[in-house]
Amino acid sequence: MHHYLTITSFTIHDFGGEGRWQTVVPSQALSHGFLLHALLGVSALHINHLNGAVDAKNQNITHAKAHHEQAHLLFRSTVKNITRENCTAAITFSCLMLIFSCGMAQTFGASKPEETVDGIITILASFRCHWRLFISAKQWIENGPLRGFPPFRTSESPTTGDNAAMKALGELQAFNSANTKDEKEKAVYDETIVHLQQPLYGSISFSRTLWLVFTSDEYLCLLEQKRPMALVILAHGSAISKCLPVRWFASDLHFNMTCAIARIIDPEVSSIGTLPLCPIFFPFTYSKKVWQ
């Protein structure tokens, strides 16, 4: 708890708040056991990250997993509905669960590129479920101590836009139109690309990740099947999300996922090499230094 209050809480982006992770969250944790254990689990994982340990049997990892599992157990057994009284604790719990899952995925990685993508899909499916709870409690959240977080809109008022990313997505749309044979799949991909384009006109970088929350179940089904076009769209979405503030629990996640997608589509591509300048990928070298 001391580590969380003095160090970990300052590593979580507040998106315009006033120290909510240092004040509101610990206060809520005193009344909600599921949030307390979620907080302690993330803190233990952060300690492990700072120590640079990658041993799954490390004491900090053992503690982190135990708190994480206890948090899930308590949430499922005590939260039957989202109410005015528990919505603040529920939304911060969900955020900490996402942070923990991303942190674990980054710490230990995966032996196969398919496992990397499957891990992201699992994290996404979990967060989409929690997001439905946020929507049901939207009014309570916006009138409470977490007002403004998370942003419920996928885009802000139109601004200049990201011309390079918009051009790449335009080319991706044209590629889909010309090469996807199945008309139903083509329509699903086109709709998903539109979701990707919308946040590029916004000023809040966090909204660039929300397209995965709002995208259709049909697209997620194609993604689970590892359909090449679905994977390429995910790679583009990952690339435009790199503008997010760098955080310890996700600093390499986007890069690793993009490399994994490249190897699924073309097994000859090395994880540390470069991608061929294929028309459906961004026209730059996927070395880690250049990608960042």
C-alpha positions as CSV (number, residue, x, y, z in Angstrom):
1,M,0.0,0.0,0.0
2,H,2.9,2.4,0.8
3,H,4.4,1.7,-2.6
4,Y,1.1,2.4,-4.3
5,L,0.5,5.7,-2.4
6,T,4.0,7.0,-2.9
7,I,5.0,5.6,-6.4
8,T,2.5,3.5,-8.4
9,S,-0.4,5.9,-8.1
10,F,1.6,8.6,-9.9
11,T,2.3,6.3,-12.9
12,I,-1.4,6.1,-13.8
13,H,-2.6,8.8,-16.1
14,D,-5.4,10.9,-14.6
15,F,-6.7,12.6,-17.8
16,G,-7.3,16.0,-16.3
17,G,-8.1,14.8,-12.8
18,E,-6.7,16.2,-9.6
19,G,-4.8,13.3,-8.0
20,R,-7.7,10.9,-8.0
21,W,-5.5,7.9,-8.0
22,Q,-3.8,9.2,-4.9
23,T,-6.9,10.3,-3.0
24,V,-10.2,9.0,-4.4
25,V,-9.1,5.4,-5.1
26,P,-7.4,4.6,-1.8
27,S,-10.4,6.1,0.0
28,Q,-12.8,3.9,-2.0
29,A,-10.5,0.9,-1.4
30,L,-11.1,1.2,2.4
31,S,-14.8,0.4,1.7
32,H,-14.6,-2.0,-1.1
33,G,-12.4,-5.1,-0.7
34,F,-12.3,-5.9,-4.4
35,L,-10.8,-2.5,-5.2
36,L,-8.3,-2.9,-2.3
37,H,-7.0,-6.2,-3.6
38,A,-6.9,-4.8,-7.2
39,L,-4.8,-1.9,-6.0
40,L,-2.4,-4.1,-4.1
41,G,-2.1,-6.5,-7.1
42,V,-1.0,-3.7,-9.4
43,S,1.3,-2.3,-6.8
44,A,3.1,-5.6,-6.4
45,L,3.4,-6.0,-10.2
46,H,4.9,-2.5,-10.4
47,I,7.5,-3.4,-7.7
48,N,8.4,-6.5,-9.8
49,H,8.7,-4.3,-12.9
50,L,11.0,-1.9,-11.1
51,N,13.1,-4.8,-10.0
52,G,13.3,-6.2,-13.5
53,A,12.3,-9.7,-12.5
54,V,10.8,-12.0,-15.1
55,D,10.5,-15.2,-13.0
56,A,6.9,-16.2,-12.7
57,K,7.6,-17.6,-9.2
58,N,9.1,-14.4,-8.0
59,Q,7.6,-13.3,-4.6
60,N,6.2,-10.1,-5.9
61,I,4.5,-11.9,-8.9
62,T,3.1,-14.4,-6.4
63,H,1.6,-11.6,-4.3
64,A,0.4,-9.8,-7.4
65,K,-1.5,-12.8,-8.7
66,A,-3.0,-13.6,-5.3
67,H,-4.4,-10.1,-4.9
68,H,-5.6,-10.1,-8.5
69,E,-7.5,-13.4,-8.1
70,Q,-9.0,-12.2,-4.8
71,A,-10.1,-9.0,-6.3
72,H,-11.9,-10.9,-9.1
73,L,-13.5,-13.2,-6.6
74,L,-14.8,-10.4,-4.4
75,F,-16.1,-8.3,-7.3
76,R,-18.1,-11.2,-8.7
77,S,-19.5,-12.2,-5.3
78,T,-20.3,-8.7,-4.0
79,V,-21.2,-6.6,-7.0
80,K,-24.5,-7.7,-8.5
81,N,-25.4,-4.3,-10.0
82,I,-23.7,-1.0,-10.6
83,T,-25.2,1.6,-8.2
84,R,-24.5,5.2,-7.3
85,E,-22.7,3.9,-4.2
86,N,-20.3,1.5,-5.9
87,C,-19.8,2.9,-9.4
88,T,-16.6,4.8,-8.5
89,A,-15.1,1.7,-7.0
90,A,-16.2,-0.4,-9.9
91,I,-14.8,1.8,-12.6
92,T,-11.4,2.2,-10.9
93,F,-11.4,-1.6,-10.3
94,S,-11.9,-2.2,-14.0
95,C,-9.1,0.2,-14.9
96,L,-6.7,-1.6,-12.5
97,M,-7.7,-4.9,-13.9
98,L,-6.8,-3.7,-17.4
99,I,-3.5,-2.3,-16.1
100,F,-2.7,-5.6,-14.4
101,S,-3.5,-7.7,-17.5
102,C,-1.4,-5.4,-19.8
103,G,1.4,-5.5,-17.3
104,M,1.5,-9.2,-17.0
105,A,1.3,-9.6,-20.8
106,Q,4.2,-7.3,-21.2
107,T,6.3,-8.8,-18.4
108,F,6.1,-12.4,-19.6
109,G,5.2,-12.0,-23.3
110,A,4.2,-15.1,-25.3
111,S,6.1,-17.9,-27.0
112,K,4.0,-17.7,-30.2
113,P,2.7,-14.6,-32.1
114,E,-0.8,-16.1,-32.1
115,E,-0.7,-16.2,-28.3
116,T,0.2,-12.5,-28.2
117,V,-2.9,-11.6,-30.3
118,D,-5.1,-14.0,-28.3
119,G,-3.9,-12.3,-25.1
120,I,-4.9,-8.9,-26.4
121,I,-8.3,-10.2,-27.5
122,T,-8.9,-11.7,-24.1
123,I,-8.0,-8.3,-22.4
124,L,-10.2,-6.5,-24.9
125,A,-13.2,-8.8,-24.3
126,S,-12.9,-8.3,-20.6
127,F,-12.7,-4.5,-20.8
128,R,-15.7,-4.4,-23.3
129,C,-17.8,-6.2,-20.6
130,H,-16.8,-3.7,-18.0
131,W,-17.4,-0.8,-20.4
132,R,-21.0,-1.8,-20.7
133,L,-21.3,-1.3,-16.9
134,F,-19.7,2.1,-17.3
135,I,-22.3,3.1,-19.8
136,S,-25.2,2.0,-17.5
137,A,-23.7,4.2,-14.8
138,K,-22.7,7.1,-17.0
139,Q,-24.7,9.8,-15.2
140,W,-23.5,8.7,-11.7
141,I,-19.9,8.7,-12.9
142,E,-20.0,12.1,-14.6
143,N,-21.6,13.6,-11.5
144,G,-19.1,11.9,-9.1
145,P,-15.4,12.2,-8.3
146,L,-14.4,10.5,-11.6
147,R,-16.2,12.9,-13.9
148,G,-14.5,13.1,-17.2
149,F,-12.9,9.7,-16.9
150,P,-13.2,7.6,-19.0
151,P,-14.2,9.8,-21.9
152,F,-17.5,8.4,-23.2
153,R,-17.1,9.9,-26.7
154,T,-15.0,8.3,-29.4
155,S,-14.0,11.6,-30.8
156,E,-13.8,15.3,-30.0
157,S,-14.8,18.3,-32.0
158,P,-13.0,18.2,-35.4
159,T,-9.5,19.7,-35.4
160,T,-6.7,19.5,-37.9
161,G,-6.4,15.8,-37.8
162,D,-3.4,13.4,-38.2
163,N,-2.8,13.7,-42.0
164,A,-0.3,10.8,-42.2
165,A,-2.5,8.4,-40.3
166,M,-5.6,9.5,-42.2
167,K,-3.8,8.9,-45.5
168,A,-2.7,5.4,-44.4
169,L,-6.2,4.5,-43.3
170,G,-7.6,5.8,-46.6
171,E,-5.2,3.5,-48.4
172,L,-6.3,0.7,-46.2
173,Q,-9.9,1.4,-47.0
174,A,-9.1,1.3,-50.7
175,F,-7.2,-1.9,-50.3
176,N,-10.1,-3.5,-48.5
177,S,-12.5,-2.4,-51.2
178,A,-10.4,-3.8,-54.0
179,N,-9.2,-7.0,-52.4
180,T,-11.7,-8.4,-49.9
181,K,-13.9,-10.8,-51.8
182,D,-16.7,-11.5,-49.2
183,E,-19.0,-8.5,-49.2
184,K,-20.1,-9.0,-45.6
185,E,-16.5,-9.1,-44.4
186,K,-15.7,-6.0,-46.6
187,A,-18.5,-4.1,-44.9
188,V,-17.4,-5.1,-41.4
189,Y,-13.8,-4.0,-42.2
190,D,-14.9,-0.7,-43.7
191,E,-17.0,0.1,-40.6
192,T,-14.1,-0.7,-38.4
193,I,-11.7,1.5,-40.3
194,V,-14.2,4.4,-39.9
195,H,-14.1,3.8,-36.2
196,L,-10.3,4.2,-36.4
197,Q,-10.5,7.4,-38.4
198,Q,-12.9,9.2,-36.0
199,P,-10.6,9.7,-33.1
200,L,-7.8,11.2,-35.3
201,Y,-9.8,14.4,-35.4
202,G,-9.9,14.6,-31.6
203,S,-7.5,16.2,-29.1
204,I,-7.6,13.4,-26.5
205,S,-5.1,10.8,-27.2
206,F,-6.9,8.2,-25.0
207,S,-9.8,8.2,-27.4
208,R,-7.5,6.6,-30.0
209,T,-7.7,3.3,-28.1
210,L,-11.5,3.3,-27.6
211,W,-12.3,2.2,-31.2
212,L,-11.6,-1.4,-29.9
213,V,-14.3,-0.9,-27.3
214,F,-16.9,0.4,-29.7
215,T,-16.1,-1.8,-32.7
216,S,-18.6,-4.5,-33.8
217,D,-18.8,-8.1,-32.5
218,E,-18.5,-9.2,-36.1
219,Y,-15.0,-7.6,-36.4
220,L,-13.9,-9.2,-33.1
221,C,-15.1,-12.6,-34.5
222,L,-13.0,-12.1,-37.6
223,L,-10.1,-11.0,-35.4
224,E,-10.4,-14.2,-33.3
225,Q,-10.2,-16.2,-36.5
226,K,-6.9,-14.4,-37.4
227,R,-8.3,-13.2,-40.7
228,P,-5.4,-11.2,-42.3
229,M,-7.4,-8.0,-43.0
230,A,-8.7,-8.0,-39.4
231,L,-5.2,-8.3,-38.1
232,V,-3.9,-5.6,-40.4
233,I,-6.6,-3.2,-39.1
234,L,-5.5,-4.0,-35.5
235,A,-1.9,-3.3,-36.5
236,H,-2.9,0.1,-37.8
237,G,-5.0,0.8,-34.7
238,S,-2.0,-0.1,-32.6
239,A,0.3,2.2,-34.5
240,I,-2.0,5.3,-34.1
241,S,-2.3,4.5,-30.4
242,K,1.4,4.9,-29.8
243,C,0.8,8.6,-29.0
244,L,-0.5,7.7,-25.6
245,P,1.7,8.6,-22.6
246,V,4.3,5.9,-22.1
247,R,3.4,3.8,-19.1
248,W,5.4,0.9,-17.5
249,F,2.5,-1.5,-17.9
250,A,2.1,-1.0,-21.7
251,S,5.3,0.6,-23.0
252,D,6.1,-2.2,-25.4
253,L,2.7,-3.8,-25.8
254,H,1.7,-2.0,-29.1
255,F,5.1,-2.8,-30.7
256,N,5.1,-6.4,-29.6
257,M,1.5,-6.9,-30.9
258,T,2.3,-5.3,-34.3
259,C,5.4,-7.6,-34.7
260,A,3.3,-10.6,-33.8
261,I,0.7,-9.7,-36.4
262,A,3.4,-9.3,-39.0
263,R,4.7,-12.8,-38.2
264,I,1.2,-14.3,-38.4
265,I,0.6,-12.9,-41.8
266,D,4.1,-13.5,-43.0
267,P,6.0,-16.2,-41.0
268,E,9.2,-15.2,-42.7
269,V,9.2,-11.8,-40.9
270,S,11.6,-11.7,-37.9
271,S,10.4,-10.2,-34.7
272,I,13.4,-7.9,-34.6
273,G,13.8,-7.4,-38.4
274,T,11.8,-5.2,-40.8
275,L,8.5,-5.7,-42.5
276,P,8.3,-5.7,-46.2
277,L,6.7,-2.4,-47.5
278,C,3.4,-4.1,-48.1
279,P,0.6,-1.7,-49.2
280,I,-1.6,-2.7,-46.3
281,F,1.0,-1.7,-43.7
282,F,2.2,1.7,-42.7
283,P,5.1,2.6,-45.0
284,F,7.9,2.7,-42.4
285,T,10.4,0.3,-40.9
286,Y,9.1,-1.7,-37.9
287,S,12.3,-1.5,-36.0
288,K,11.6,-0.6,-32.4
289,K,13.5,2.7,-32.4
290,V,11.7,4.0,-35.5
291,W,8.3,2.7,-34.5
292,Q,8.5,4.6,-31.2
